[in-house]
Structure formats: structure tokens, C-alpha cells
Amino acid sequence: MRVDLGVYVSGVKLKDDQYDKMKAVYWACKEAGIAVPMEVRMYFNDQMPTDDELISVDISDFVSFADNREAPDKENHTVTINVKELPKDVDCVIVHANAKLYS
């Protein structure tokens, strides 16, 4: 039996007053047909703002994945998150795992 494991790590910040202000600017620009300012685009990671309470933050620069080279006969993998370097607005980190079993 073989197991394939997919892991994705995302940072999350909670919606606050700043979010509501940035969202208002975003939609005002869209409605006026003008470019959304870079600061606002970066705040939303170049995505359209939503009404979700949690906002995804790109933390890929602070996450590394590695096979356990010391035990090649075992299927151990390591995910390292450099928490000291995470952006200050990250409230939590979510680790998504997806396992597929093969006979």
C-alpha cells in the first residue's frame, strides 16, 4: 500500500476595521473604473475582497518542505514554518493535508 500526502500551509488574518476600509476603497475604484491602488491590491493578495471572516495571507516565503533524508526507508516529511518571520498581521497558520491511499 502506498500513501501520497499533499500538504498546503496558509496564513490567516482576521477581518478588522482596516479590512473594511480597504474593501471600500477597492470597490469604489472598481465602480469608478479606475485602477485599484497597489497598496490595496497587495492587502488582498491580488484577489477580490470577500465577506469571509478569515483572510488568506501568502506565507510561502516562510514555509519549507523536506523529506526526512536520515530515514529513507520511512515516509517521513517535514514542514518547517519560520514563525518569527511571519508578517505581523498573520493571526494563525492553517496546515491543510490531503492523503490518498493506493493499493
C-alpha positions in Angstrom: 0.0 0.0 0.0 1.2 3.5 -0.8 0.1 6.8 0.6 0.5 10.1 -1.2 0.3 13.1 1.1 -0.3 16.6 -0.1 0.3 19.5 2.3 -0.5 23.1 1.9 0.2 25.8 4.5 -1.6 29.1 4.6 -1.5 32.1 6.9 -4.7 33.7 8.0 -5.6 37.1 9.4 -8.9 38.1 10.9 -11.1 40.8 9.3 -10.9 44.1 11.1 -11.6 47.8 10.6 -8.7 48.1 8.2 -10.2 45.3 6.1 -13.5 47.2 5.8 -11.7 50.4 4.8 -9.5 48.7 2.1 -12.6 46.8 0.8 -14.5 50.2 0.5 -11.5 51.6 -1.5 -11.3 48.5 -3.7 -15.0 48.7 -4.7 -15.0 52.4 -5.1 -12.1 52.2 -7.6 -13.8 49.3 -9.5 -17.1 51.2 -9.7 -15.3 54.4 -10.9 -13.4 52.4 -13.5 -10.0 53.3 -12.2 -7.1 51.2 -11.2 -7.0 49.8 -7.6 -4.0 51.2 -5.8 -1.1 48.8 -5.3 -1.3 49.0 -1.5 -4.9 47.9 -1.7 -4.2 45.1 -4.2 -1.3 43.9 -2.0 -3.5 43.9 1.0 -5.9 41.4 -0.7 -3.0 39.4 -2.3 -4.2 40.5 -5.8 -7.6 38.8 -5.2 -11.1 40.3 -4.9 -12.1 41.0 -1.3 -14.8 38.8 0.1 -17.2 38.8 3.1 -15.3 35.9 4.7 -14.2 36.5 8.3 -10.8 35.0 7.6 -8.4 36.5 5.1 -5.7 34.3 3.4 -2.1 35.7 3.6 0.7 34.3 1.4 3.3 32.9 3.7 5.1 30.7 1.2 8.4 32.5 1.7 8.4 31.4 5.4 7.5 27.7 4.8 9.8 24.9 3.7 9.1 21.2 2.9 11.7 18.4 3.2 11.9 14.7 3.0 13.5 13.0 6.0 16.8 12.1 4.4 18.1 10.4 7.5 15.4 7.6 7.3 14.9 7.0 3.5 13.1 3.7 4.2 10.4 5.6 6.1 8.0 8.1 4.6 8.6 11.0 6.9 8.4 14.5 5.7 8.9 17.8 7.5 7.1 21.1 7.2 9.0 24.0 8.8 7.4 27.4 9.4 9.6 30.3 10.4 7.1 31.9 12.8 9.4 34.7 13.8 9.5 36.0 10.3 5.7 35.8 9.5 4.0 39.1 8.7 2.7 40.8 11.8 -0.9 40.6 10.6 -0.9 36.8 10.5 -3.2 35.7 13.3 -2.9 31.9 12.7 -1.4 29.3 10.4 -3.5 26.5 8.9 -2.0 23.3 7.7 -4.1 21.5 5.1 -3.3 17.9 4.5 -4.7 15.5 1.9 -3.9 11.8 1.9 -4.6 9.4 -1.0 -4.2 5.6 -0.5 -3.1 3.3 -3.3 -3.1 -0.5 -3.2 
